[in-house]
């Protein structure tokens, strides 16, 4: 056991070393002038040991790119769970080595997630003169970087607003399970420069690069490492990627995608039932925006409408409302989760009767603009779908069905156009949906479909779906056997009672 533990620790250290190495950003340390910088680190029980170690290395890497000193950048670190603990205040250390030593000795609190309490502590204590912050009259910028992995158990919007009103600039960095709405409520404007959802090392590295660039005023495009596929555009302290004419920026904000010649009226029906859950609904919205990324959204090109359904149906925005991809994506992010039942049949009826009407922005049939419906669901419908699924196809709507988790293959095939292998997609969980994009792209983009030689895989035949359906059938068979046995026992009991009488 001891040998196995040593081997595991050795592998962990070898794996983590590249994080620390790569986060030592290239070039000399920038001289920012005076800055008071406080890191607010989530150490709740939901943060697994490996994830906490990742945050620790992230901190060390950022420190090594800063000009630390009493008259330059002062750094403080606090951690929080159900309580708040100062790891070291702004005035404790003037040497980077001492800070790193304190960070490496950090022991997680492993309790709840009181992010609002942590922000209040940072505002009232960590940025106080007594803790080492420069006085307000010195006009030294105050910056807080909040790193969290989950949903706060207390309110954050009001206290974050108070902190920002006192001149504290807040960056919110979410790791994996973090709640996007809470990150946006905490961060300073503009949100696209202060909110980061970290799903991989590349995104952590991008945050570190942009954070250092904003402090140092570097031309990050000229220094390289930006990862832009086509063009890198520098702005003060940061950068953004752009694409050549005829292409559109993808969801990763780096890659460039085509599909510029397709004229389509596309309506997306998104399942907002309670089984989806709020965190997964945010992933669904992000997935929808990844679809939007490969479309030529414009009044003359592709028009996009969005409908959410649960026990009722709500048009989030019709086909004719937005004329650019940016407007559509912003509207998608603003959609609020319904959290009720799953009335897919009702949603299909709404789509057929309303969503593709000219009053809702669909183009007249005489123009022969393809009408495409994409249904996204995670479970069995609570109403009948057969009538309106058939009606949609009779109306000439090309139907795609995307299922996740407990979605039923029979229903997906019933919703989708023929051949089902090209119009049905399935993912076993919300976190792996992105692999479906290639199939959807090949179907929705006319110049990239079957006629263009695009090879589409059949998600219906994937091993995950087969395995899921097999487990479901097995469970139903076992349940049937148990019911039969229970019925037999009840009959025996009735016979015994009848005999006694």
C-alpha positions as CSV (number, residue, x, y, z in Angstrom):
1,X,0.0,0.0,0.0
2,X,2.8,2.4,0.9
3,X,4.5,1.7,-2.5
4,X,1.3,2.4,-4.3
5,X,0.8,5.7,-2.4
6,X,4.3,6.8,-3.3
7,X,3.8,5.9,-6.9
8,X,0.5,7.8,-7.0
9,X,2.1,10.9,-5.5
10,X,5.0,10.7,-7.9
11,X,2.6,10.6,-10.9
12,X,0.6,13.5,-9.5
13,X,3.7,15.6,-9.1
14,X,4.8,14.8,-12.6
15,X,1.4,15.7,-14.0
16,X,1.1,18.9,-12.1
17,X,4.6,20.2,-13.0
18,X,3.7,21.3,-16.5
19,X,0.9,23.5,-15.1
20,X,3.3,25.5,-13.0
21,X,5.9,25.6,-15.8
22,X,3.4,26.8,-18.5
23,X,1.9,29.4,-16.2
24,X,5.2,31.1,-15.9
25,X,4.3,33.4,-18.8
26,X,7.0,34.3,-21.3
27,X,9.1,37.5,-21.0
28,X,10.2,39.7,-18.1
29,X,7.8,40.4,-15.3
30,X,5.7,43.4,-15.9
31,X,6.0,46.5,-13.8
32,X,2.5,47.6,-13.2
33,X,3.0,50.3,-10.7
34,X,1.3,50.0,-7.3
35,X,-1.5,47.3,-7.2
36,X,-3.3,45.6,-4.3
37,X,-4.3,42.1,-5.5
38,X,-6.3,39.6,-3.4
39,X,-7.1,36.0,-4.5
40,X,-10.3,34.6,-3.1
41,X,-10.1,30.8,-3.3
42,X,-13.0,28.3,-3.0
43,X,-12.0,25.4,-0.7
44,X,-15.4,23.9,-0.1
45,X,-16.0,20.2,0.1
46,X,-17.1,20.1,-3.5
47,X,-13.6,21.0,-4.6
48,X,-11.8,17.7,-4.9
49,X,-8.1,17.4,-3.8
50,X,-6.8,17.3,-7.4
51,X,-8.9,20.3,-8.3
52,X,-7.7,22.2,-5.3
53,X,-4.1,21.4,-6.2
54,X,-4.8,22.7,-9.7
55,X,-5.9,26.1,-8.2
56,X,-2.8,26.1,-6.0
57,X,-0.5,25.7,-9.0
58,X,-2.6,28.3,-10.9
59,X,-1.9,30.8,-8.1
60,X,1.9,30.0,-8.1
61,X,2.1,30.5,-11.8
62,X,0.3,33.8,-11.8
63,X,2.6,35.1,-9.0
64,X,5.6,34.3,-11.0
65,X,4.4,36.7,-13.7
66,X,3.9,39.7,-11.4
67,X,6.2,42.4,-10.2
68,X,5.8,41.7,-6.5
69,X,7.0,44.2,-3.9
70,X,6.0,46.8,-1.2
71,X,5.9,49.6,-3.8
72,X,4.6,47.5,-6.7
73,X,2.1,44.6,-6.5
74,X,1.0,43.5,-3.0
75,X,-0.7,40.1,-2.9
76,X,-3.1,38.6,-0.4
77,X,-4.8,35.3,-0.4
78,X,-8.0,34.2,1.4
79,X,-9.8,30.9,1.2
80,X,-13.4,30.2,2.1
81,X,-16.0,27.5,2.5
82,X,-18.6,28.0,5.3
83,X,-16.1,30.3,6.9
84,X,-13.4,32.6,5.7
85,X,-9.7,32.2,6.5
86,X,-6.9,34.6,5.6
87,X,-4.0,32.6,4.2
88,X,-1.8,35.8,4.2
89,X,-2.8,39.5,4.1
90,X,-1.6,42.1,1.6
91,X,1.1,43.4,4.0
92,X,2.5,40.0,5.1
93,X,5.1,39.3,2.4
94,X,7.2,41.3,0.0
95,X,9.0,38.3,-1.5
96,X,7.4,35.9,-4.0
97,X,9.2,32.9,-2.4
98,X,7.4,33.5,0.9
99,X,4.0,33.8,-0.8
100,X,4.6,30.5,-2.7
101,X,5.6,28.8,0.5
102,X,2.3,29.9,2.2
103,X,0.2,28.8,-0.8
104,X,1.9,25.4,-0.8
105,X,1.1,24.9,2.9
106,X,-2.6,25.8,2.3
107,X,-5.0,23.2,3.8
108,X,-8.6,23.2,2.4
109,X,-11.4,24.0,4.7
110,X,-13.8,21.4,3.0
111,X,-17.1,22.8,4.2
112,X,-19.9,24.8,2.5
113,X,-19.7,27.5,-0.2
114,X,-20.3,30.9,1.3
115,X,-19.0,33.0,-1.5
116,X,-20.9,36.1,-0.5
117,X,-19.4,35.9,3.0
118,X,-15.9,35.7,1.3
119,X,-16.6,38.8,-0.8
120,X,-17.7,40.7,2.3
121,X,-14.5,39.7,4.1
122,X,-12.4,40.8,1.2
123,X,-14.2,44.2,1.1
124,X,-14.1,44.9,4.8
125,X,-11.0,43.2,6.0
126,X,-8.6,42.0,3.2
127,X,-8.6,45.4,1.5
128,X,-8.3,47.3,4.7
129,X,-5.2,49.5,5.6
130,X,-4.7,47.3,8.7
131,X,-4.2,44.3,6.5
132,X,-1.7,46.0,4.2
133,X,-3.8,47.7,1.5
134,X,-2.7,51.2,0.5
135,X,-5.2,54.0,1.7
136,X,-7.9,55.1,-0.7
137,X,-6.3,58.5,-1.1
138,X,-3.3,56.8,-2.6
139,X,-5.5,55.7,-5.5
140,X,-3.9,52.3,-5.8
141,X,-6.1,49.9,-7.9
142,X,-7.7,47.1,-5.9
143,X,-8.3,43.8,-7.7
144,X,-10.0,40.7,-6.4
145,X,-9.8,37.3,-8.3
146,X,-12.5,34.9,-7.1
147,X,-11.9,31.2,-8.1
148,X,-14.9,28.9,-7.4
149,X,-16.2,25.6,-8.5
150,X,-19.9,25.7,-7.6
151,X,-23.0,27.6,-6.8
152,X,-22.9,29.9,-3.7
153,X,-25.0,29.0,-0.7
154,X,-25.5,32.6,0.1
155,X,-26.3,35.8,-1.9
156,X,-23.5,37.3,-3.9
157,X,-25.1,40.0,-6.1
158,X,-25.7,42.7,-3.5
159,X,-22.3,42.3,-1.6
160,X,-20.4,42.1,-4.9
161,X,-22.1,45.3,-6.0
162,X,-21.0,47.0,-2.8
163,X,-17.5,45.8,-3.3
164,X,-17.4,47.2,-6.9
165,X,-18.9,50.5,-5.6
166,X,-15.9,50.7,-3.2
167,X,-13.6,50.5,-6.2
168,X,-12.7,46.8,-6.1
169,X,-12.4,45.3,-9.6
170,X,-13.6,41.7,-9.5
171,X,-12.6,38.8,-11.8
172,X,-14.8,35.7,-11.4
173,X,-13.2,32.4,-12.5
174,X,-15.4,29.4,-12.5
175,X,-14.1,25.8,-12.6
176,X,-16.2,23.0,-14.1
177,X,-19.3,23.0,-12.0
178,X,-19.4,26.7,-11.3
179,X,-22.7,28.5,-11.7
180,X,-22.5,31.0,-14.6
181,X,-25.2,33.3,-13.3
182,X,-23.4,33.7,-10.0
183,X,-20.1,34.4,-11.8
184,X,-21.8,37.2,-13.8
185,X,-23.4,38.6,-10.7
186,X,-20.0,38.9,-9.0
187,X,-17.8,40.2,-11.8
188,X,-17.0,43.8,-12.8
189,X,-18.2,45.0,-16.2
190,X,-17.6,44.4,-19.0
191,X,-18.5,40.8,-18.2
192,X,-16.8,39.3,-21.2
193,X,-13.5,40.5,-19.8
194,X,-14.1,39.6,-16.2
195,X,-15.9,36.2,-16.3
196,X,-14.0,33.1,-17.2
197,X,-15.5,29.5,-17.1
198,X,-12.6,27.2,-16.9
199,X,-13.2,23.8,-18.5
200,X,-9.6,23.0,-19.4
201,X,-6.1,24.0,-18.9
202,X,-6.1,26.1,-22.1
203,X,-8.8,28.3,-20.6
204,X,-6.9,28.7,-17.3
205,X,-3.9,29.7,-19.3
206,X,-5.9,32.1,-21.4
207,X,-7.2,33.8,-18.3
208,X,-3.7,34.1,-16.9
209,X,-2.4,35.5,-20.1
210,X,-5.2,38.1,-20.4
211,X,-4.9,39.0,-16.7
212,X,-1.2,39.6,-16.9
213,X,-1.7,41.4,-20.2
214,X,-4.2,43.8,-18.7
215,X,-1.9,44.6,-15.8
216,X,1.2,45.0,-18.0
217,X,-0.3,46.7,-21.1
218,X,1.4,44.2,-23.4
219,X,0.6,43.6,-27.0
220,X,-0.5,40.0,-26.5
221,X,-1.0,39.4,-30.2
222,X,2.6,40.4,-31.0
223,X,3.9,38.1,-28.2
224,X,2.1,35.1,-29.6
225,X,0.4,32.3,-27.7
226,X,-3.1,33.7,-28.4
227,X,-4.3,30.7,-30.4
228,X,-6.3,32.6,-32.9
229,X,-6.9,30.6,-36.1
230,X,-7.1,33.6,-38.5
231,X,-6.5,37.1,-36.9
232,X,-5.5,38.4,-33.5
233,X,-6.8,41.9,-32.6
234,X,-5.0,43.7,-29.7
235,X,-6.8,46.0,-27.4
236,X,-5.4,47.6,-24.3
237,X,-4.4,44.9,-21.9
238,X,-6.2,42.1,-23.8
239,X,-7.0,40.7,-27.2
240,X,-9.7,39.0,-29.2
241,X,-9.7,36.7,-32.2
242,X,-11.3,37.6,-35.6
243,X,-12.0,35.6,-38.8
244,X,-11.4,36.3,-42.4
245,X,-14.3,37.2,-44.6
246,X,-16.7,34.3,-45.2
247,X,-16.0,32.7,-41.8
248,X,-17.4,33.1,-38.3
249,X,-15.8,32.9,-34.8
250,X,-16.5,29.6,-33.1
251,X,-17.6,29.1,-29.5
252,X,-14.0,28.7,-28.3
253,X,-13.5,32.3,-29.5
254,X,-10.4,31.2,-31.4
255,X,-11.4,28.9,-34.3
256,X,-13.2,30.1,-37.5
257,X,-16.1,28.2,-39.1
258,X,-17.8,28.4,-42.5
259,X,-21.4,27.6,-43.5
260,X,-21.7,31.0,-45.0
261,X,-23.9,30.2,-48.0
262,X,-26.9,28.5,-46.3
263,X,-30.3,30.3,-46.3
264,X,-32.3,28.5,-43.6
265,X,-35.1,29.2,-41.2
266,X,-34.0,27.3,-38.1
267,X,-36.2,26.9,-34.9
268,X,-34.7,25.2,-31.9
269,X,-36.9,23.5,-29.3
270,X,-35.1,23.2,-26.0
271,X,-36.2,21.0,-23.2
272,X,-36.5,23.0,-20.0
273,X,-38.0,20.3,-17.8
274,X,-36.8,19.8,-14.2
275,X,-34.9,16.6,-15.1
276,X,-32.4,18.8,-17.0
277,X,-31.3,20.7,-13.9
278,X,-30.0,24.3,-13.9
279,X,-26.4,23.6,-14.4
280,X,-27.0,21.4,-17.4
281,X,-29.4,23.9,-18.8
282,X,-26.5,26.3,-19.0
283,X,-24.5,23.7,-20.9
284,X,-27.5,23.3,-23.3
285,X,-27.5,27.1,-23.9
286,X,-23.8,27.0,-24.6
287,X,-24.4,24.1,-27.0
288,X,-27.0,26.1,-28.8
289,X,-24.6,29.0,-29.2
290,X,-22.0,26.6,-30.7
291,X,-24.6,25.7,-33.3
292,X,-25.2,29.4,-34.0
293,X,-21.4,29.8,-34.4
294,X,-21.4,27.9,-37.7
295,X,-24.4,29.7,-39.2
296,X,-24.6,32.7,-41.4
297,X,-27.1,34.6,-39.2
298,X,-28.7,37.5,-41.1
299,X,-32.1,38.5,-42.4
300,X,-31.1,37.3,-45.8
301,X,-29.1,34.2,-44.6
302,X,-30.1,32.0,-41.7
303,X,-32.8,33.1,-39.3
304,X,-32.9,31.6,-35.8
305,X,-35.8,31.2,-33.4
306,X,-35.8,29.6,-30.0
307,X,-38.6,27.9,-28.1
308,X,-38.3,26.4,-24.6
309,X,-40.8,23.8,-23.4
310,X,-41.6,22.0,-20.1
311,X,-45.2,21.6,-18.9
312,X,-45.9,24.6,-21.2
313,X,-44.3,26.2,-24.2
314,X,-42.6,29.6,-24.4
315,X,-41.2,31.4,-27.4
316,X,-37.9,32.9,-26.2
317,X,-37.5,34.7,-29.5
318,X,-39.0,34.3,-33.0
319,X,-37.3,33.8,-36.3
320,X,-37.5,37.5,-37.3
321,X,-36.3,39.1,-34.1
322,X,-32.5,39.0,-34.4
323,X,-30.3,39.7,-37.5
324,X,-26.8,38.8,-36.2
325,X,-25.2,35.8,-34.5
326,X,-24.1,38.0,-31.6
327,X,-27.6,39.1,-30.9
328,X,-28.9,35.6,-31.0
329,X,-26.2,34.3,-28.7
330,X,-26.8,37.1,-26.2
331,X,-30.5,36.3,-26.2
332,X,-29.8,32.6,-25.7
333,X,-27.6,33.3,-22.7
334,X,-30.5,35.4,-21.2
335,X,-33.0,32.5,-21.4
336,X,-34.3,31.5,-17.9
337,X,-34.8,27.9,-17.0
338,X,-38.5,26.8,-16.7
339,X,-38.0,23.6,-14.6
340,X,-41.3,21.7,-14.9
341,X,-42.6,18.7,-16.9
342,X,-41.8,17.4,-20.4
343,X,-44.6,18.2,-23.0
344,X,-42.7,17.5,-26.2
345,X,-45.8,17.0,-28.2
346,X,-47.2,20.4,-27.1
347,X,-43.8,22.0,-28.2
348,X,-44.0,20.3,-31.6
349,X,-47.5,21.6,-32.1
350,X,-46.4,25.1,-31.2
351,X,-43.6,24.9,-33.7
352,X,-45.8,23.8,-36.5
353,X,-48.6,26.2,-35.8
354,X,-46.7,29.3,-34.8
355,X,-42.9,29.2,-35.0
356,X,-42.7,28.9,-38.8
357,X,-45.4,31.4,-39.6
358,X,-44.6,34.5,-41.5
359,X,-45.9,36.5,-38.5
360,X,-43.0,35.0,-36.5
361,X,-40.4,35.9,-39.1
362,X,-40.4,32.8,-41.4
363,X,-39.9,33.6,-45.1
364,X,-42.8,32.8,-47.5
365,X,-42.9,29.3,-48.9
366,X,-42.6,30.7,-52.4
367,X,-39.0,31.6,-51.7
368,X,-38.2,27.9,-51.0
369,X,-36.1,28.7,-48.0
370,X,-35.5,25.4,-46.1
371,X,-37.3,25.1,-42.8
372,X,-35.4,23.2,-40.1
373,X,-36.5,22.2,-36.6
374,X,-34.1,20.9,-34.0
375,X,-35.6,19.3,-30.9
376,X,-33.3,18.9,-27.8
377,X,-34.6,16.7,-25.0
378,X,-33.2,14.6,-22.1
379,X,-36.2,12.3,-21.4
380,X,-39.5,10.7,-22.3
381,X,-42.3,13.0,-23.3
382,X,-45.3,13.2,-20.9
383,X,-47.7,13.7,-23.9
384,X,-48.1,12.1,-27.3
385,X,-45.7,13.3,-29.9
386,X,-46.8,11.1,-32.9
387,X,-49.4,13.4,-34.4
388,X,-47.4,16.6,-34.4
389,X,-44.1,14.9,-35.2
390,X,-45.7,13.6,-38.4
391,X,-47.4,16.9,-39.1
392,X,-44.1,18.8,-38.9
393,X,-42.6,16.6,-41.6
394,X,-45.8,16.8,-43.7
395,X,-45.4,20.6,-43.6
396,X,-41.9,20.2,-45.2
397,X,-39.9,20.9,-42.0
398,X,-36.6,19.0,-41.8
399,X,-36.5,17.7,-38.3
400,X,-33.4,16.9,-36.2
401,X,-33.6,15.3,-32.7
402,X,-30.9,15.6,-30.2
403,X,-31.1,13.3,-27.1
404,X,-29.1,13.4,-23.9
405,X,-29.0,11.0,-21.0
406,X,-32.3,9.3,-20.5
407,X,-33.7,10.3,-23.9
408,X,-35.7,7.6,-25.6
409,X,-34.4,6.4,-28.9
410,X,-37.9,5.5,-30.2
411,X,-39.1,9.1,-29.6
412,X,-36.0,10.6,-31.1
413,X,-36.5,8.6,-34.3
414,X,-40.2,9.5,-34.4
415,X,-39.4,13.2,-34.2
416,X,-36.6,13.1,-36.8
417,X,-36.8,13.2,-40.5
418,X,-35.6,10.2,-42.6
419,X,-33.1,8.7,-42.7
420,X,-33.0,8.7,-38.9
421,X,-29.3,7.9,-38.9
422,X,-28.6,11.4,-40.2
423,X,-31.1,13.3,-38.2
424,X,-30.8,11.8,-34.7
425,X,-28.0,12.5,-32.4
426,X,-27.4,11.2,-28.9
427,X,-25.0,11.9,-26.0
428,X,-24.8,10.0,-22.7
429,X,-24.4,13.2,-20.7
430,X,-24.5,17.0,-21.0
431,X,-20.7,17.4,-20.7
432,X,-20.0,15.5,-23.9
433,X,-22.5,17.0,-26.2
434,X,-19.9,18.9,-28.3
435,X,-19.1,15.8,-30.3
436,X,-22.6,16.1,-31.9
437,X,-21.8,19.4,-33.6
438,X,-20.1,17.8,-36.6
439,X,-23.2,15.8,-37.5
440,X,-25.5,18.8,-37.0
441,X,-23.2,21.1,-39.0
442,X,-23.1,18.6,-41.9
443,X,-26.9,18.5,-42.0
444,X,-27.8,22.2,-41.4
445,X,-25.1,23.7,-43.6
446,X,-26.2,23.0,-47.2
447,X,-22.7,23.2,-48.7
448,X,-21.3,20.7,-46.2
449,X,-23.9,18.0,-46.3
450,X,-24.0,14.6,-48.0
451,X,-23.8,16.1,-51.4
452,X,-20.4,17.7,-50.5
453,X,-18.9,14.4,-49.5
454,X,-19.2,15.0,-45.7
455,X,-19.0,11.7,-43.9
456,X,-21.6,11.6,-41.1
457,X,-21.5,9.2,-38.3
458,X,-24.6,7.6,-36.9
459,X,-24.9,8.6,-33.3
460,X,-27.9,6.3,-32.9
461,X,-25.6,3.4,-33.4
462,X,-23.0,4.6,-30.9
463,X,-22.1,2.2,-28.1
464,X,-23.3,4.6,-25.4
465,X,-26.9,4.7,-26.7
466,X,-26.9,0.9,-27.3
467,X,-25.6,0.3,-23.8
468,X,-28.2,2.7,-22.3
469,X,-31.1,1.1,-24.1
470,X,-29.9,-2.3,-23.1
471,X,-29.7,-1.3,-19.4
472,X,-33.2,0.2,-19.7
473,X,-34.7,-3.0,-21.2
474,X,-32.9,-5.1,-18.7
475,X,-34.3,-3.1,-15.8
476,X,-37.9,-3.2,-17.3
477,X,-37.6,-7.0,-17.7
478,X,-36.4,-7.4,-14.1
479,X,-39.2,-5.1,-12.8
480,X,-41.8,-7.3,-14.8
481,X,-40.4,-10.4,-13.1
482,X,-40.6,-8.9,-9.7
483,X,-44.2,-7.8,-10.3
484,X,-45.1,-11.3,-11.4
485,X,-43.6,-12.8,-8.3
486,X,-45.5,-10.2,-6.1
487,X,-48.7,-11.0,-7.8
488,X,-48.2,-14.7,-7.2
489,X,-47.5,-14.1,-3.5
490,X,-50.7,-12.0,-3.2
491,X,-52.7,-14.8,-4.8
492,X,-51.3,-17.3,-2.4
493,X,-52.1,-15.1,0.5
494,X,-55.7,-14.6,-0.7
495,X,-56.1,-18.4,-1.1
496,X,-54.8,-18.9,2.5
497,X,-57.3,-16.4,3.9
498,X,-60.1,-18.0,1.9
499,X,-59.2,-21.4,3.3
500,X,-59.2,-20.1,6.9
501,X,-62.7,-18.6,6.5
